[in-house]
């Protein structure tokens, strides 16, 4: 199972605790999360289904490269960190 962690500053805006879900890509993992917590979809994704500009996503400590399709691979023991980008 993939562990997904959300930073506390993101959780202030929408309920988001750590989760463990299945998935081989970031998109698949997110779809499992949205099934459990649908309110996260509109906060994390834009109307085209890509990652919003104010959100960063890291798989095993490396920032994802495909912010539009979320096709970056995820291993079964990986951790995904979702953070609100601050400027």
LOMAR-335192 format. One line per field, with one value per residue (C-alpha): residue number from 1; x, y, z. Coordinates in Angstrom, 3 decimals. Each point is the difference from the previous one (the first is absolute). Layout:
i: NUM; ...
px: X; ...
py: Y; ...
pz: Z; ...
***
This chain:
i: 1; 2; 3; 4; 5; 6; 7; 8; 9; 10; 11; 12; 13; 14; 15; 16; 17; 18; 19; 20; 21; 22; 23; 24; 25; 26; 27; 28; 29; 30; 31; 32; 33; 34; 35; 36; 37; 38; 39; 40; 41; 42; 43; 44; 45; 46; 47; 48; 49; 50; 51; 52; 53; 54; 55; 56; 57; 58; 59; 60; 61; 62; 63; 64; 65; 66; 67; 68; 69; 70; 71; 72; 73; 74; 75; 76; 77; 78; 79; 80; 81; 82; 83; 84; 85; 86; 87
px: 0.000; 1.123; 0.141; -1.316; 0.809; -1.533; 1.695; -1.717; -0.358; -2.029; -2.117; -1.042; -1.954; -1.460; -0.072; 2.994; 1.615; 2.626; -1.337; 1.171; -1.445; 0.821; 1.132; 2.800; -0.079; -0.668; -3.352; -1.088; 1.010; -1.866; -3.148; 0.007; 0.425; -2.838; -2.281; 0.591; 0.250; -1.750; 0.483; 3.722; -0.514; -0.858; 2.722; 2.772; -1.072; -1.006; -2.984; 2.180; 0.945; 3.599; 1.705; -0.812; 2.831; -0.041; 0.462; 3.254; 0.231; 3.067; 0.375; 2.730; 1.476; 0.084; -2.367; -2.330; 0.627; -3.456; -2.241; -2.675; -0.652; 1.581; 1.559; 3.132; 0.571; -0.511; 1.480; -2.011; 2.205; 0.370; -1.143; -1.727; 0.225; -2.600; 0.759; -1.405; 2.548; 0.832; 1.470
py: 0.000; 3.523; 2.380; 3.496; 2.856; 3.467; 2.956; 1.735; 3.287; -1.780; -1.743; 3.422; 0.561; -3.462; -3.118; -2.083; -2.574; -2.515; -2.916; -3.329; -0.908; -2.081; 1.317; -0.231; 3.683; 3.249; 0.222; -3.455; 0.812; 3.318; -1.676; -2.379; 2.961; 1.925; -3.015; 0.291; 3.789; 1.601; 3.543; -0.292; -0.259; 3.646; 1.195; -2.087; -0.107; 2.736; -0.203; -1.825; -2.715; 1.174; 0.909; 3.555; 2.544; 0.439; -3.734; -1.981; -3.774; -2.115; -3.765; -1.513; 3.477; 0.921; 2.605; -1.429; 1.035; -0.545; 2.554; -0.295; -3.753; -1.044; -3.004; -0.177; -3.556; -0.923; -3.092; -2.045; 1.134; 3.644; 3.038; 2.895; 3.392; 2.587; 3.534; 3.445; 2.066; 3.204; 3.101
pz: 0.000; -0.782; 2.935; -0.726; 2.355; -0.049; 1.679; 2.889; -1.887; -2.703; 2.643; 1.331; -3.221; -0.541; 2.211; -1.029; 2.250; -1.047; -2.056; -1.381; -3.389; -3.069; -3.369; -2.554; -1.061; 1.801; -1.852; 1.209; 3.572; -0.115; -1.376; 2.980; 2.334; -1.665; 0.445; 3.753; 0.239; -2.992; 1.345; -0.722; -3.788; -0.610; 2.348; -1.589; -3.668; -2.424; -2.371; -2.570; 2.508; 0.464; 3.225; 1.082; -0.091; 3.776; 0.660; -0.182; -0.011; 0.750; -0.494; 2.159; 0.473; -3.701; -1.430; -2.649; -3.603; -1.505; 1.694; -2.721; -0.348; 3.328; -1.720; 2.196; 1.205; 3.637; 1.633; 2.509; 2.904; -1.069; 1.919; -1.740; 1.660; -1.015; 1.053; -0.554; -1.877; 1.829; -1.555
***
